[in-house]
Amino acid sequence: MVTAAGAGVEAVRVSVDGPVATLTIDNPGKRNAMTAAMWRAVPVLLKDLEADPAVKVLVVEGAGGTFCAGADIDDAAAIAADGEDSVAVQAELALAAFPKPTIARIDGFCVGGGCQLAVACDLRFAAADSRFGITPAKLGIVYPRSTTRRLADLVGPSRAKLLLFTADLIDAPAAFAIGLVDAVVAPDALAASVRDTAATITTRSQLSVRAAKAFIDGREGPARQDPAEVAEGLAAFRDRRPPTWPSDYPA
């Protein structure tokens, strides 16, 4: 299944392959910069994926060898003027609140709004030659409060300040060193690394996985343990077989 939302050539596309969905940022003429229409499309597409019980993991990627160069410059001023109410922040919040595990697959440039989306994911895997930057200070734009706070929670206050104050680009090893990304792999191994991690997550108890995500993110998780889930997990461990989980965690 493939769906797309956006305007003209610029779009955000969703494909689903078994239990793994992929959201692809696709604006080839502008290094996947996000137009206002593309930002608006993200929450709509995520809502559909949240409601699909077959989807267990979401991968966020950019088309054509780059993740996302940020907000489209033609829309940047209008988006920035809306502050916390902007379509960019609404897309970020929708991605951060998505109840299923999310992985950003990052190659090429991950800049500005691209970093905003990547930081809203649970995990970030980066190609060794990728580049990162958060550049509102180059444009006179105030980075939104919630977005700034999310970045600081991930990398720490002083490192967030360094990224925002200088607006300089950093390479993937530097991004890994400050905790901005979780893994750095060879460019030709990136797709397989993300695919393998996503596949592993889909085999685990979705009750356990989504409860962990909710708790770490400060949200309510399941009210109680499911005895049938524990029984199957223990039986599979004793029998040295893959578990057949009784039910998926409700979306």
Protein Blocks (a to p, Z undefined) as FASTA:
>chain_A
ZZdedehjbccddddehjbccdddddfkngopacfklmmmmmmmmmmmmmmmkbmbdcdd
deehiabecjafklmmmmmmnmmmpmklmmmmmmmmpmbdcddddehjaehjlmmmmmmp
mbdcddfkbccddfklmnopacdfklmmmmmmmnojklmmmmmmnopacdfklmmmnopa
mbdcdfklmmmmmmmmmmmmmmpcfklmmmmmmmmnopacdfbdcfklmmmmmmmmmnop
acddfbdcdZZ
